[in-house]
Each structure stands twice: as structure tokens, then as C-alpha cells.
Amino acid sequence: MRAHWVFCLLAILLAYRAQGNPIDRKAKVATEFIILHNNDMHARFEQTNVNSGTCSQEDANTDKCYGGFARVAYEVRKYRQEAADGGTPVFYLNAGDTYTGTAWFTIFKDKIASAFLNKLQPDVISLGNHEFDEKVEGLIPFLNEVNFPVVACNLDLKNVPELAATKNLVHSTILETQGTKIGVIGYLTPDTKRLTVMMDVEFYEEVVSINAEAKKLKAQGIKIIIALGHSGYLKDQEIAKNCPEVDIFDAEGNLIEFDGAPILLNASVAQEQDLLDLLEVYRPSVINLEKAVVGHSKVHLEGSKQVCRDRECNLGNMLTDAMVFSRVREEQGGDYWTDAAIAIMNAGGIRSSIEKKFDGSITDSDILAVLPWENDLYISRLSGKTIRNALEHGAAARGKDSDGPFLQVSGIHVAYDPSKPEGQRVLSVQVRCAACRIPTYSDLDDAAFYNVIVQEFMFDGGDGYVLKEANNTQHQRLQKKDSEAVKQYLQERQYIYPEVEGRIIFKGRC
């Protein structure tokens, strides 16, 4: 998710000829059309501020807000009207991850996602991994409610026939313009298995699946094929290289010319009134959350992907501290201050920053934007070696397309050397004691055991973590979910001002 919401526009000119130089620009253009494309809106149905947070009235009055579905609708409808008036034909494609990210979705889930996308009327969309955040049960209604095809060719649905039976999920679909048929094949990263909750959907590798589906389309006489998916930039490059039937390049016809540019949806772009009216249908429930103050912060709480998935961030510190505090308040430490002095969480679970407001208030809406999944919290009894392996696993993800596993921590001081090979980047680890009168730090003992607090997602193996001991599984669920633990932490403090304090440091070449 980018800091400024952008809407990518690509004008593609395609020519299909049996002979001659395939890139001769004097050739007569057989097919010309515009693709409007976006993805990863993450429930930003309403315009946001520059950091993708809530657009305040002051920001709105000074034209400092961006995006929102009403602006997307304006652009899509503008291009479609121009096409209807004799201009270049246009298709609007969306590559998923409409689900999850704001209180709007947390409350209304598939109903609001389908309602707004139906207003935009995309010609076709693909799934994103976050469309599985509410499990298969939360995706099925969406697939039945939308009025457009949803493409994904690499899903194995034999264990979830109810998903296969939905009316709009297909491997591919065929669009048509000026008498030319265009195939659109969908795909989704197999990493979805570890990026979301446990489910019975299996995945085939993308390149093999796309090529198989493209062969079927070619057999039907479809010469232009588009792959629309959600697998990350590196995989997209691999698909472009190894899927020969997918345009931009086609041995039978070849692309003559293409051009494109992002459209910044700032205040200069109008907002369609019917989309703004639809927001008002859902707004009352959201306003209640926005007015419910649960705490106050003296500082900005940094939760952006660019920071928290790369290094220590103060929001990560606060969240993991709240997890430890929740256990402290359960009074299970006996003669000691707690029985679980360590907490870890994947940075991918931090979905938003919390802007410092003029009065410092933090609301229920802010908490749900940061922690939209309301995970249970678990104590897992882990060996020092398992903790060290978890830190290595997070360090290996840093800087990759899927960098969500990078860990934020409480009760741990860790030093990394990113220049070392994967699996050897942890230089030192110190951990906070639980069975002690005064909390202090000492070197992690690989042979010792420690109680560690984690969210349900990681406890169940999300992001590829192994946080259960195979031969000595001991765990306990805490009384509060993650969002409840954070609210409790805030409510018992007049103000918070979490800092970046050196819990995570880097040595060597970063």
C-alpha cells in the first residue's frame, strides 16, 4: 500500500498481422484499448490523508486528502464515457486486496466490499491474499454478491467445493472490443497459505497454471491474453518472462506500442456523488468507533510498512508491550511480576499508523485500523533455539516482496547483520526475565525454555513461523484478544509516548 493512493492507467495498442516486421510502427493498428488498473485499496472506501489514515476535516478543507472509491469511480466513468462517445475503448481491471484495513471493513466485511466494487463495475478482478482474511466462509458471499467475473486459475478447490460453486469465480474470462476478443487469466500467490488464516484451499504454481489456461484460450481463437494477478513484483517479472502466450509480447501478433502513467487521485479529481452517498449508508456505525476514545498519545505512532517491516518502530513496541501487559494483568506470575516477559509479532500484522491528533486521542477506529483481525493471544513455551530461529526467519524476510514476517518485539534485544547469509544474521539476543524481582536482560540460552506471547496467526503457523515445540507443546490462550489488550493498555495510562529504544539494531552492512 503506497503513501499516496495512485490509480494506474495504461494505454495499449495491439496489432495482429500474419507477416512483416512485428514492430513496424507504420502498420495498421487492428486493436487499440486502454486498461485502467488498481489494486490494494484495503478498505479505503473513503478518502484518506497523505499517510492513508483518516482524512480530518482540516485536511479535507485544505485539499490534502487522497483516493477513495468515489475518485476511482470518477476516473473510470470519465474514460468509459469518452469511449462511449467514440473514443478509445477502455477496460477497468482490479487486482485484489479490497478486503481489510479500516473499521469500515471490520464492521461490514464482504457486504461493503461487494457494494462498492459493484458501483465501480470493473470488467474483471483477481483475488488478493487478503480476500481470504475472513476464511473461505467470508469470501463465498462476496463472490456471490458481485456482478463481475473474479479470475484465479491456480486454485485447487477440491477440498472446498462450496467455494468452487460460487457463481463468479472462474479461471479466466473473455472481454471483447471492436470485434476482438481478449482473454484475462487470473492468478494468486501460493504464499496466501501462510499469509492468511488456516484454510483448505491449495495452490498451484502460477507460471504452469497460466500457461495451461492460456493454451485453452488460444485453442478458442483468443489472440490477446492478459494475466491479472496478485503475486508480487518479482513473480510478475517471472510470469512475463515465462508465459509466452501472455501479452505484452506475442509471437503471432506482437505488440506495436504501449504507454501508461499513474493518475494521482488528489483533491483535483472529483468524487462521484453516488459513491459518497453510499458511504453515508454505512457511516453511523463507523462514527461510533471514531468517537470512542480509548487512550491518548503524545507522539505519532509509526506503523507504516516501509518502517515496521524494516526496523524497530514505536508502534510495534507499544503493541508488543501491550501484549506483555495483558498477561501481567492476569496476575499469573505468582511471586514474580509475570510468567511471560516476551512478546513478538509479525510486522505485517501492523496495518496502519496512528496519527497524533491535536488532543492526542486514540479511538476504537484507530485500533481496528492497526489490528483489524482481532487475533486471540497465546502464550507458547518455546526453547531459546526456537526463539532464535524465529528471529532468523523474520530477518530473512526483510527487504523481500513478502516482508511481513519481520518481527517487532518486547522483552528482546536483538542485533542483526544483514550482510550475513540467511539463517546466520542474528548476532546476539538478550531476553527479559520473568521469574525475577526486577526485570533485567541476559543472553538467550538455546537450551532453556521461555514463555512467549504471540498472536493466533503466528501461533497457527502464519508467515511460515513455527512457534510450537514438537515434543513439548505447552500453550495457553490469554483472556483478551490483541485489540482488547491494546485498549486495556491505553486505558490504564493517561498518556503514552513510546520511543524507538534499540530493541532491534543492525551491525555490518545494512
C-alpha positions in Angstrom: 0.0 0.0 0.0 1.5 3.3 -1.1 1.5 6.5 0.9 -0.4 8.3 -1.9 -3.2 6.3 -3.5 -2.5 6.1 -7.2 -4.6 4.8 -10.0 -2.6 3.3 -12.8 -3.7 3.9 -16.4 -2.1 2.1 -19.3 -2.9 2.7 -23.0 -2.0 -0.4 -25.0 -2.1 -0.5 -28.8 -2.0 -4.0 -30.2 -1.7 -5.2 -33.9 -2.2 -8.7 -35.2 -0.7 -9.4 -38.6 0.4 -12.6 -40.3 3.5 -11.2 -41.9 6.0 -8.4 -41.8 8.0 -6.7 -39.1 6.0 -7.1 -35.9 7.2 -3.7 -34.6 6.8 -1.7 -37.8 5.0 1.4 -36.5 3.5 2.1 -39.9 1.4 -1.0 -39.6 -2.3 -0.5 -39.4 -3.5 -0.9 -35.8 -6.0 -3.8 -35.5 -6.9 -3.4 -31.8 -6.4 -0.4 -29.5 -7.7 -0.1 -26.0 -7.0 1.5 -22.6 -6.6 -0.5 -19.4 -7.4 1.2 -16.1 -5.9 -0.8 -13.3 -5.6 -0.6 -9.5 -5.2 -2.9 -6.5 -4.6 -3.0 -2.7 -7.2 -0.4 -1.8 -7.5 -2.2 1.6 -10.9 -0.9 2.5 -10.0 2.8 1.9 -13.6 3.3 0.7 -13.4 6.9 1.9 -10.6 9.4 1.0 -7.6 9.4 3.3 -4.8 11.7 4.4 -1.4 11.5 2.9 -0.4 8.6 5.2 -3.5 6.6 4.3 -5.1 7.4 7.7 -8.3 9.2 8.4 -8.9 12.4 6.4 -9.6 15.1 9.0 -11.9 18.0 8.3 -9.0 20.3 8.3 -7.2 18.1 5.7 -10.3 18.0 3.6 -10.8 21.8 3.7 -7.2 22.3 2.6 -7.3 19.8 -0.2 -4.8 17.4 1.5 -6.8 14.2 1.1 -6.4 11.4 -1.5 -8.0 8.4 -3.0 -11.2 6.8 -2.0 -13.6 4.9 -4.2 -15.6 8.0 -5.2 -12.5 9.3 -7.0 -11.8 6.0 -8.6 -15.4 5.9 -9.8 -14.9 9.4 -11.4 -11.9 8.4 -13.4 -13.4 5.1 -14.5 -16.6 6.7 -15.6 -14.8 9.5 -17.3 -12.8 7.1 -19.5 -15.9 5.0 -20.2 -17.9 8.0 -21.3 -15.1 9.0 -23.6 -15.2 5.5 -25.1 -19.0 5.6 -25.5 -18.6 8.9 -27.3 -16.3 7.4 -29.9 -13.0 7.4 -28.1 -10.6 4.6 -27.3 -12.3 1.5 -25.7 -11.4 1.0 -22.1 -11.3 -1.8 -19.6 -11.1 -1.4 -15.8 -9.2 -4.3 -14.1 -8.6 -4.6 -10.4 -6.0 -7.0 -8.9 -7.5 -7.6 -5.4 -6.9 -6.8 -1.7 -10.1 -4.8 -1.4 -10.5 -6.6 2.0 -9.1 -5.5 5.3 -7.6 -2.3 6.6 -10.2 0.1 8.1 -13.0 0.0 10.6 -15.4 0.1 7.6 -14.4 -3.4 6.6 -14.1 -4.7 10.2 -17.7 -3.9 10.7 -19.3 -4.7 7.4 -16.9 -7.2 5.8 -17.9 -8.7 2.4 -21.1 -6.6 2.2 -19.3 -3.3 2.0 -16.6 -4.6 -0.3 -19.1 -6.0 -2.8 -21.3 -2.9 -2.6 -18.5 -0.5 -3.5 -16.9 -2.7 -6.2 -20.3 -3.2 -7.8 -20.6 0.6 -8.0 -17.2 0.7 -9.8 -18.3 -2.1 -12.2 -14.8 -3.5 -13.0 -14.7 -5.6 -16.1 -12.8 -8.3 -14.2 -10.9 -8.6 -10.9 -8.5 -11.1 -9.5 -8.3 -12.1 -5.8 -5.7 -10.8 -3.4 -4.4 -12.8 -0.5 -6.4 -10.6 2.0 -9.6 -11.7 0.4 -9.1 -14.9 2.5 -8.7 -12.9 5.7 -12.2 -13.9 6.8 -11.6 -17.5 5.8 -13.4 -19.2 2.9 -16.7 -18.5 4.7 -16.1 -14.8 4.4 -15.2 -14.9 0.7 -18.1 -17.0 -0.5 -20.8 -14.3 0.0 -18.6 -11.7 -1.8 -18.2 -14.0 -4.8 -21.9 -14.4 -5.0 -22.8 -10.7 -4.4 -20.5 -9.1 -7.0 -21.8 -8.6 -10.6 -18.5 -9.2 -12.5 -16.1 -12.1 -13.0 -13.4 -12.9 -10.4 -10.5 -14.8 -12.1 -8.0 -17.2 -10.5 -6.6 -20.1 -12.4 -4.2 -21.6 -9.9 -6.5 -22.5 -7.0 -7.1 -26.2 -6.1 -10.6 -26.2 -4.7 -11.3 -30.0 -4.4 -11.4 -29.6 -0.6 -13.7 -26.6 -0.7 -16.5 -27.4 -3.2 -18.6 -24.6 -1.7 -16.0 -22.1 -3.0 -15.9 -23.7 -6.4 -19.6 -23.5 -6.6 -19.8 -19.7 -6.3 -21.2 -18.0 -9.3 -18.5 -15.5 -10.3 -15.2 -17.4 -9.6 -13.6 -18.6 -12.8 -10.1 -19.4 -14.2 -10.4 -16.8 -16.9 -12.8 -14.6 -18.7 -13.2 -13.1 -22.2 -13.6 -9.4 -22.9 -14.4 -8.0 -26.3 -13.8 -4.7 -28.1 -14.1 -3.7 -31.8 -14.7 -7.4 -32.7 -11.6 -8.6 -31.0 -11.7 -11.0 -28.1 -9.3 -10.6 -25.2 -8.7 -13.3 -22.6 -7.9 -12.3 -19.0 -6.4 -15.0 -16.8 -6.2 -14.6 -13.0 -3.7 -15.8 -10.5 -2.9 -15.5 -6.8 0.3 -16.1 -4.8 0.6 -19.6 -3.2 2.1 -17.6 -0.2 -1.6 -16.9 0.6 -1.4 -20.2 2.6 1.0 -18.7 5.1 -0.1 -15.1 4.8 -3.7 -15.7 5.9 -5.6 -17.9 8.4 -5.6 -21.7 8.0 -7.8 -22.9 5.2 -8.2 -25.9 2.9 -7.6 -24.1 -0.4 -4.4 -25.3 -2.1 -2.5 -23.5 -4.8 -0.7 -24.5 -8.0 2.4 -22.6 -9.2 1.4 -19.5 -11.2 3.5 -19.9 -14.4 2.4 -23.5 -15.0 -1.2 -22.6 -14.3 -1.2 -19.5 -16.5 0.3 -21.4 -19.4 -2.2 -24.1 -19.2 -5.1 -21.7 -19.2 -3.6 -19.6 -22.0 -3.4 -22.8 -24.1 -7.1 -23.3 -23.7 -7.8 -19.7 -24.7 -5.6 -20.0 -27.7 -7.5 -23.1 -28.8 -10.6 -20.9 -28.7 -9.0 -18.4 -31.1 -8.2 -15.8 -28.4 -5.0 -14.0 -29.6 -4.7 -11.3 -26.9 -4.2 -12.6 -23.4 -3.7 -10.6 -20.2 -2.6 -12.1 -16.9 -4.2 -10.3 -13.9 -3.0 -11.3 -10.5 -1.6 -10.8 -7.1 1.8 -12.5 -6.6 4.2 -9.6 -6.1 6.6 -7.8 -8.4 9.3 -10.4 -8.7 6.8 -13.2 -9.6 5.2 -10.9 -12.1 8.5 -10.5 -13.8 8.9 -14.3 -13.9 5.4 -14.6 -15.4 6.2 -12.0 -18.1 9.3 -13.9 -19.0 8.0 -17.5 -18.9 4.4 -17.2 -20.1 4.9 -16.7 -23.9 1.2 -16.6 -24.7 0.6 -13.7 -22.4 0.9 -10.2 -23.9 2.8 -7.7 -23.9 4.7 -10.0 -26.4 3.0 -12.4 -28.7 4.7 -14.5 -31.4 1.6 -14.5 -33.5 0.7 -10.8 -33.5 3.1 -8.8 -31.3 2.6 -5.5 -29.6 3.1 -2.4 -31.7 3.1 0.2 -28.9 2.2 0.8 -25.3 2.3 3.7 -23.0 1.0 4.4 -19.5 1.2 6.6 -16.4 -0.2 6.6 -12.8 -3.0 9.0 -12.1 -2.7 10.6 -8.6 -6.1 10.7 -7.0 -5.7 14.0 -5.2 -8.2 16.8 -4.5 -8.1 17.9 -8.1 -10.0 14.7 -9.0 -13.8 14.9 -8.4 -15.7 12.5 -6.2 -18.8 10.8 -7.6 -21.8 11.7 -5.5 -23.5 8.2 -5.6 -20.3 6.7 -4.0 -20.3 9.5 -1.4 -24.0 8.7 -0.7 -23.2 5.0 -0.3 -20.6 5.9 2.4 -23.3 7.6 4.4 -25.3 4.4 4.5 -22.5 2.7 6.4 -21.1 5.8 8.3 -23.2 5.7 11.5 -21.6 2.6 12.8 -18.1 3.9 11.9 -18.7 7.2 13.6 -19.5 5.4 16.8 -16.0 3.8 16.7 -14.4 7.1 15.7 -15.9 8.8 18.8 -14.9 6.1 21.3 -11.7 7.4 22.8 -9.7 4.6 24.5 -6.4 6.4 25.2 -4.0 9.2 24.3 -0.6 9.5 22.8 1.9 12.4 23.0 3.7 11.1 19.8 3.0 9.8 16.3 2.7 6.0 16.4 4.6 4.8 13.3 3.1 1.7 11.8 3.9 2.1 8.1 5.1 -0.9 6.1 8.2 1.0 5.0 9.4 1.3 8.6 7.9 -1.5 10.7 8.9 -4.2 8.2 12.4 -2.9 8.0 13.4 -1.9 11.6 12.2 -1.2 15.1 9.1 1.1 15.1 7.5 2.7 18.1 4.0 1.3 17.3 5.4 -2.2 17.2 7.0 -1.5 20.6 3.7 -0.3 22.0 1.7 -3.3 20.6 4.1 -5.9 21.9 4.3 -4.2 25.3 0.5 -4.2 25.5 0.6 -8.0 24.9 3.0 -8.5 27.8 1.0 -6.1 30.0 -2.2 -8.0 29.2 -0.6 -11.1 30.8 0.7 -9.1 33.7 -2.9 -8.0 34.5 -4.0 -11.6 34.6 -1.9 -12.0 37.7 -0.4 -15.4 36.9 3.2 -14.7 37.8 2.9 -15.9 41.4 5.7 -14.4 43.4 7.1 -12.7 40.3 5.9 -9.9 38.1 4.7 -12.2 35.3 5.2 -15.6 33.8 5.6 -14.3 30.2 8.0 -11.5 29.8 8.5 -11.7 26.0 6.1 -10.9 23.1 6.7 -11.0 19.3 4.5 -10.1 16.4 5.0 -10.1 12.6 5.2 -6.5 11.3 2.8 -7.5 8.5 0.1 -7.6 11.2 0.5 -3.8 11.8 -1.8 -2.4 9.2 -1.7 1.4 9.8 0.0 4.2 11.7 -1.9 6.2 14.3 -1.6 9.9 13.6 -1.1 12.2 16.5 -4.3 14.3 16.7 -4.5 17.8 18.2 -5.8 16.3 21.5 -3.7 13.1 21.3 -6.8 10.9 21.3 -6.7 7.3 20.1 -10.1 5.8 19.2 -11.6 2.3 18.7 -11.4 3.1 15.0 -7.7 3.7 15.2 -7.1 0.4 16.9 -9.2 -1.6 14.4 -7.2 0.1 11.5 -4.0 -1.2 13.1 -5.2 -4.6 14.2 -8.2 -5.4 12.0 -8.2 -9.2 12.6 -8.8 -9.2 16.4 -6.5 -12.2 16.9 -6.5 -14.3 20.1 -3.3 -14.1 22.0 -1.4 -17.2 23.1 1.5 -18.0 25.5 3.7 -20.6 23.9 6.5 -22.3 25.8 9.5 -22.1 23.4 13.1 -23.1 23.6 15.7 -20.4 23.2 16.7 -22.2 19.9 13.1 -21.8 18.6 13.1 -18.1 19.5 16.4 -17.7 17.7 15.1 -19.5 14.6 12.0 -17.2 14.7 14.3 -14.1 14.7 16.3 -15.5 11.8 13.1 -16.2 9.9 12.0 -12.6 10.3 15.4 -11.3 9.4 15.4 -13.3 6.1 12.1 -11.7 5.0 13.4 -8.2 5.4 13.7 -6.4 2.0 11.8 -9.1 0.1 8.4 -8.7 -1.7 6.8 -10.6 1.2 8.5 -8.7 4.1 5.6 -9.1 6.6 7.4 -11.8 8.8 10.0 -9.2 10.1 9.4 -9.2 13.9 8.6 -6.4 16.3 9.4 -7.4 19.9 9.0 -6.8 23.6 11.4 -8.3 26.1 14.0 -8.9 23.5 17.2 -7.1 22.4 18.5 -8.4 19.1 21.4 -7.5 16.9 21.3 -8.4 13.2 24.0 -8.4 10.5 22.0 -8.2 7.1 25.2 -8.9 5.2 25.4 -12.4 6.5 23.7 -15.4 4.8 20.1 -16.2 5.6 20.0 -18.2 8.8 23.1 -16.5 10.2 22.0 -12.9 10.6 21.3 -13.0 14.3 24.4 -11.8 16.0 23.2 -11.6 19.6 20.0 -11.9 21.6 19.2 -10.9 25.1 15.8 -11.6 26.7 14.0 -10.2 29.7 13.5 -12.4 32.7 10.1 -13.3 34.1 10.9 -15.2 37.3 12.8 -12.2 38.8 12.1 -9.5 41.3 13.4 -6.8 39.0 13.2 -7.3 35.2 16.7 -7.5 33.6 18.1 -8.8 30.4 20.5 -11.7 29.9 21.8 -13.7 26.9 19.3 -16.1 25.3 20.0 -19.7 26.2 19.2 -22.0 23.3 18.6 -24.9 25.7 16.3 -23.0 28.1 12.6 -22.5 27.8 10.7 -19.2 27.8 7.0 -18.3 27.8 6.4 -16.1 24.7 3.2 -14.2 23.8 2.2 -14.4 20.2 -0.9 -13.7 18.1 -3.1 -16.6 16.9 -2.0 -16.0 13.3 1.7 -16.7 14.1 0.8 -19.4 16.6 -1.0 -21.3 13.8 2.0 -21.1 11.5 1.2 -17.9 9.7 4.0 -16.2 7.7 5.9 -19.6 7.9 6.6 -19.4 11.7 7.0 -22.5 13.9 6.1 -21.4 17.4 5.2 -24.7 19.0 7.6 -27.2 20.3 7.1 -30.5 18.5 7.8 -32.7 21.5 6.8 -30.5 24.4 3.8 -28.4 23.3 2.6 -26.2 26.1 0.4 -23.2 25.4 -2.4 -21.1 26.9 -4.8 -18.6 25.5 -4.9 -15.2 27.1 -8.2 -13.7 28.3 -8.1 -10.8 25.8 -7.6 -10.6 22.1 -4.9 -8.4 20.7 -7.1 -5.3 20.1 -8.6 -5.7 23.6 -5.2 -6.0 25.1 -4.1 -2.7 23.4 -7.2 -0.9 24.6 -6.6 -2.1 28.2 -3.0 -0.9 28.0 -4.1 2.5 26.8 -7.0 2.9 29.3 -4.7 2.3 32.2 -2.3 5.1 31.1 -3.1 8.7 30.9 -0.7 9.2 28.0 1.7 7.1 26.1 4.8 8.2 24.3 6.6 5.0 23.0 10.1 5.5 21.6 12.5 3.7 19.4 14.9 2.4 22.1 17.3 0.0 20.5 15.4 -3.3 20.9 16.4 -4.1 17.3 19.8 -2.9 16.0 21.8 -3.6 12.8 25.5 -4.1 12.5 27.7 -4.6 9.5 26.4 -3.6 6.0 22.7 -2.9 6.2 
